[in-house]
Amino acid sequence: MTVQPKGSHFINGAYVEDTAGDAIPVVFAATGDTLATLHAGTPAIIDQALTAAHAAQKDWATWSPRERGRVLTRAAQIMRERNEDLSQLETLDTGKPIQETRVADATSGADALEYFGGLAGSLTGEHIPLGEDWVYTVREPLGVCVGIGAWNYPTQIACWKAAPALACGNAMVFKPSETTPLCALKVAEILIEAGLPKGVFNVVQGMGQTGAQLVTDPRVDKVSLTGSPATGKKVYAAAAAEMKHVTMELGGKSPMIVFDDADIENAVGGAILGNFYSSGQICSNGTRVFVHKSIKEKFLARLAERTAQAVIGDPREDETSIGPMVSEAQMNIVLGYLDKGKADGARLICGGTRLDRDGFYIAPTVFADVTDDMTIAREEIFGPVMAVLDFEDEAEVIARANDTPYGLAAGVFTKDISRAHRVIGQLQAGSCFINSYNDAPVEAPFGGVKASGVGRENSKQAIEHYSQMKSVYVRMGDVEAPF
């Protein structure tokens, strides 16, 4: 599969290249081989993209919402028809197993395009009667939006940001992560094929400097970032200085609580999904697994048995269920946390090492007897590392679960439905799960509280973050003035 694109950037409906920008190698994480080379956007490229978006947005906003919705719906259909090719590209771009990318990446991107395409026609205002007078409201686009993506779900994130933005009549300049720059270009291609006017959705490659130039440009009205809390704070501050709208979907150190009456098999399954799917590179992962002391050893034994069944290998092979880390740099970060976990005295149940093979592979790792003050229980690792902590009392575990600056997600496993809702009601997290973990349908709002972000992606809530309301007071009688 040839992955070298015709150009590094996609601007005004066409590929654009400027080799003056810094080189961005696309490295296949399973082998370390360079598959393609792109270039970061120069100031001229950034200006070209923003100029195109600014001009195209004015016309796009005049389209009826149903017309805009039809474009998004057609794009969703094209994306589903090409799911296999898009999934293979995602696997090469990220190193994630093909069995994952076939069901969780382009498919979820298509879901977002379809959902907001269908929602577009319902984006109306309201009539507010005030006796003889009345007020009506009009939902209007914000203007030009900048989307900044993360490297773990490049196709999905591009669509999660583009779909609501375009449905509301905005234009977007999207900057993928420099680690996974390929997939967003295909999203741009598909949108143009589906009938999106040139310039409404543009892709510019680059590193942090490129993102900073986009965020601070006066033509930009909205910034949506998926990334780390540290990056989010910088971007949020830069956007605030210009009074720009923001959505920040950041990281977390989320708790998963397994009570003594939980179905062990389901709880272990939830812990696997919340720690090892995508090699642990998911922001909402439940990496602090609190297990009731009375069932801890039974839970750990079954977890070790099922983890041993993982097929670690070439992500292009159908049977592979664990792939490599996305990059050598990320692998080294995770290896550092493995050393910290061992040094702090956590009990290693399985894994804990880099695999002796080409690529950036780390064995899925489980630490037990983890205490709240250990580094692996406090900091986001973003790798296949699970920390299992003991608890005995409900109030105690709620307090410990909330003792973190983050608040992206949380999960509870129990057969007691009253306890499930009672505990979830007290956990400080934006996206919560009962007897499940990491389900993220487009119909449900996704986002966090505290240091895990601002605003919500997906669902009707996203419309509020990509549009603004204008209110119009209509007086039907004479104006009464004091003089």
N, C-alpha and C positions, 0 to 999 in steps of 0.2 A: 504494500500500500504506500503510494507516494504521498508524503505529508508536507512537503515544501510548498507553501502557498505562492500564488502569483505575485503577491506583495505582502509586506508586513502589516499594512494598515488597510482598512476598508472605509473609504470616505466618498460621500456623495454618489453612492451606488457603484463604486468601482474599486479595485485593488490599487493601492498606491505604494510606491517604494521610495525610500530615501536612505541610502547606505551611509549617510553621514552620521546617523544615530548609532549609539553603542550596540554592538552585536549581542543578540539574545539567543544562545544555543538552546535547542530543544533536545533534552537528554532523555532517552528511554530508561526509566528507572530500573527495569529488570536486567539490563545489560550494561548500562553506563555509556552506550553508544549515542552519538549525536545524530539525530534524525533530520534536523533542519536548522537553519539559522535565520533569525529575524532581526530587525533593528528597532531600537527605541525611537519614539517620536521626537523629532527635533522641534524647536519652537515654531518653525514654519509649518510642520505637519500638524501640530496642535492647533495653530491658528486656522489652518485650512479646514480641519474638522469642525471647529466651533463656528466658523463662518458658514459652513454648509448647514450645520444644524440650526443655527439662528435663522437663516433664510428659509429653510424648508419648514420649520415649525409653524410659521405664520400661515402658510397654505394648509398644512395638515390640520391645524386647529379649526379651519373652516369646513372640513369634511363633517358630515353628520356622524354621530356616534355609531350608528349601525354600519355605515360605510367603513369606518375604522375597524369595527369588530369583524367584518367580513375578511379583511386582510389578515388579521391575527388568526382567525379560524382556518383560513387557507394555509397559512404558515404551519399551524399545528398539524394539519393533514399531511403536508409535505414532509414534515419532520418524522412523523410516524412511518410513512412509506420508506424513509431512508434510515430507519432506526439502526439497522445492522451496520451500515457504513459509519454512521455517527458514533455508534458504540465502540467500533474498532478504533476510531480516531481518539475517542476519549481514553481508551485503554492505553494507547501509545502516548498520549499527552500526559496522563497522570500515573500510569502504572497500576491502575485498579483492575481487578479481574474482569474479564469479559462477561462472566455470569452476573456480575453486579451492574456493569454499565448498560447491559441490554435492558435492564428493568428499572434502573434508578436514575438515569441521567437524561438522555434525550427524551425519554418517555415523560419524565416529570417536567421537562421544559415544554413539551407539547401540551401537557395538562395545563400549565400556566397560560400559554398562548390561547388555548381553547376557552379556558375559564374566563379570562378577562375579555376575550373576543365576544363571548356571550353576554358578559356583564355590561359591555360598552353602551348598549342601547338603553340601559336602565339608569344611566348617569344623568339624572335630572335634578332640578331644584324643587322648591315648594312654594305654595301660596299660603300666606299668613294673614287671615282676615283681622282687621282692627276696627270693626264697626263700619263706618262709611269709607274709611281709608283702608289701605292694605299694603303688604310688603310681599315681594317675590324675591326668590334667591336664584342665582345662576351659578352653576358649577363651571369653573374655568380652569384651563391648564396653567401650570406654573411657568412654562417656557422651555428652556434648555436644561436638561438634567444630565449630570455626570454619574455614571455607575462605575464603581471600582470593585472588581471581583477578587475572590480568593482562588487558590489553586486546587482545592479539593473537589469542587463540583463546577467546572468551568462552563459547561453547556447549561446546566440547571440555573446557575446564578445569573448568567446573562439573560435568560428568559424570565426569571423571577423579577428582575429589575425592569427589563424592557416592556414586558406585557402590560402591567398597570400604567406605566409611564405613557406608552403609546395609546392605550385605550382612552386615556384622559386628554389626548391631544398634544402631548409634549413631544419634543425631539430628545434624542439621547446620544451622548458620546460615551462609549463604554471602554474602560481600560481593564483588560484581563490581567491576571497575575503574570509576571514575567516568567514564572516557573511553568505555567501551562497556557501558552498564548494562542493555541491553534483553534480551539473549538468555537470561540466567539465569532471568528471569521466565517464559519459555516452558518451560524445563526444569521449573520448579516446577509449572506448570500440568499438564504431561504426567504428572509423577509422581503428582499427586493423581488425575488421570483413570485412571491405571493401578492405583489402589487403595492408594496410600501413605496411611497415616493422617495426618490433619491435624496439623501441628506438627513432623513428623519432618524435613522439609526446608523451610527458610525463606530468603528473600532480603531482605537489608537493603542499601540503597544508601548511599553516602557516600564521603568522602575519607579521608585518613590518620587524622584524629581518630576517625572511626567505627571504623576498624580497631583503633586503640589501645584503645578502650573494650571492644571485643569480646575482644581478646586478653587483657586484664587482668582480666576479670570472673571471679570465683571459681567460677561455675557451669560454666565452660569447662574441658574436660579435655584438649583436643588442638587444635593450630593447624597448618593446612597452608597454606603461602604459595607462590604463584608470582609472582616479581617480581625486582627488581634485587638484587644483593648488598648494596648500601647499605641498602635497606629490610629485607632479610633479617636483617642483623645487629641492627637495632633490634627487630624482631619476635622474633627468637630470644632476645635478652637479656630482653625483657619476659616471654616465656613461661618462660624459665629461672628467673626470680625467683619464679614460682609453681609450679615443678616440673611444668610441663605437657609433654605429649608434643608433638613437632614433626616436621613434614616441610617442608623448605625446597628448593624447586626454583627455582634462581636463574640468573643469566646466565653468559655465558662469552665467551671469545675463542679459539674452537676452531681447531685446525690441521687442514688437509687436505693430505696429502702426495702428490704426483704424481711417481712414479719414471720413469726414462727409458724403461722398457719398457711403460708404461701404454698402454692403448687411449685415444688422444687424444680421440676422440669421446665416449666414456663419461666420461672425466675432465672434459671441458668440461661435459657434462651434469650431472655431480655438482656442479661449481663453481657452475653456474647455480642448481640446486636449493638449494645450501647458501649462497646469497648474495642471490638475487633473488626467490625465491618469497615471497609475502606482502610484497612490496616490502622484503625483507630484515629483516622484523620477527619474527624467530624466534630464541629464546634459544640454540638449539644450533647455529646457523649456523657453518659453517667459513670464517670471514672472513679467516683467515691461510692463503692457498693457497701452499704451498711447492712449486715446480716445479723439477725437475732442470734445471740450466743448459743441458744439451745439447738440450732440447726446448722451452725457454721461449718462444722467438719463434714457433715453430710453434703452441704452445698458445695464446699470446696472439692470433695472427692468427685462429685458428678461433674463439676466444672472442669476439673483436670481431665476426666475421661473424654468429655466432648471436645475440649480444646485439642486433645491429641488426635482427633479425627480430622482436623483441619488439613487441607491439601495446600501446601505452600509450594508455589512454582511459577512457571511462566504465565503471566496474566492473560496471554492470548489463548491459552488452552482452556477448554470448556470446564474441565474438572477442577481447576485451581480456585480455591476459596480465600486464600490469603496471598496478596501480592506484596511488592516492595513498598518502602517509603517513597514519597514522591521525588526526593532528591538526596544526594549525599549529605548536604548540609542539615536537612531535617533528620536524617538517620543519626548523625553525630549528636544532635541535640537530645534525641531520645536515649541514645547510649549513655549520655551524661546523667540522665535521670535514673537509668538502671543502676548506675554506680552509686548514686545518692541513696536509692532505696535500700541497697545492700548495706551501705555504710551506716545508715540510720537504724539498722537492725530489723527491718521487715523480713518476714519469712517467705522465701521464694518457693512458690508452689510449682511453677513451670515456666519455661522460657528463660528470659534474662540475658540473652546473648544475641550477637549478630550471627547470621547464618554464613557458613563457609561456602559461598558461591558468588558468582558474578551478580552485580546489582546491589541494591540498597535494602537488603532484607533483614528484618528483626523478627525473631520468634515471638508469637503471642505470649505475653508475660502476665502472670498473676502473682501479686504480693499479698500475703495474709498478715494478720496481727499488726496492721498499720494503725498508727495513732494519729490523732488530729494535727499534731504539730510537725509531722514529718513533711519534708519537701514534696514528696510524691503525692501527698494528700492536700497540699496547699496550692500548687502551681499547675497550670494547664500544660500537659505534656505533648499532646497531639501526636500520639503514636499508640501502638498496641500494648498498652500498659494499664492493668487494672489493679486498683488498690481496694482490698477488702478489709473493712473495719467491723469490730464487734459492737453490739448494743444490747441492752436489756429492757429499757423503759421507753415508752412512746414519747413522753415529753422530752426526755433526754435526747433522743435521736433527732427530734424536730429542731431543737436548739443547736445541735451539732451540725445538722444539715444546712442550717441557715448561717452558720458561722463562716462566711466566705464573702469576699467583695463581689462575687459574681452572682448571677441569677438568671441564667439562660433557660435551663430545663430542670426537671425533677421527675422521679418515678416512684411509684409505690406498688409493691406486690403483696397482696393479702386477699383472703377469701371473705373477710369481713367488710362488706361494702360500706357500712357506716364509718368504720375506721378509715377506709380508703379516702372517702370524701373529707373526713375530718382532718386527716393529716395533709392531704393536698391543699386544703383550704388555708393551712398555716405555713406552707412552704413558700419561700420568697423566690419565685421563678415564673417566667413568662409562658413557657411551653411545658405542660405537664402531662403525665401518662399514668394510667391505672392499669395494672396487669399487662403492660405493654411497654415498648420503648422505641423512640426515634421514628415513630410514624409522623409523616409531614405532608398530608394531603393539601393541595392548593386551596381547598375550601376553608382550611383552618388558619387563623393568624399564627405567625411564627416570629418570635423575637423575645428579648429578655428584659430584665429589670436590673437595677444597680449598675455595676460596671459592664454588664453584658449587652448594653445597647439602649437605643432610643428608637421608638417607632415600631411598626410591624410590617412584615412582608406577607404576601398572600392574603387571600380572603377579601371581603369587602373593606376591611380595615386599611388595606394598602391604597385604596382609592383616596382616602383622606390624606395620605402622605404625598400624593402626586397631583393634587388639585387644590383649588382654593375657592371659597364661596364669596360671591358678590351679592350684597343685599340692596334692594331698590325699594325705597319708600314711595308710595304713590298717594298723594293727597287728592281727594275727589272734590273738596270744597274750597272755600277761600282761605288764604293764608292769614292768620291772626298775628300781627306784629305789635310791639309795645309803642311804636310811634311811626 
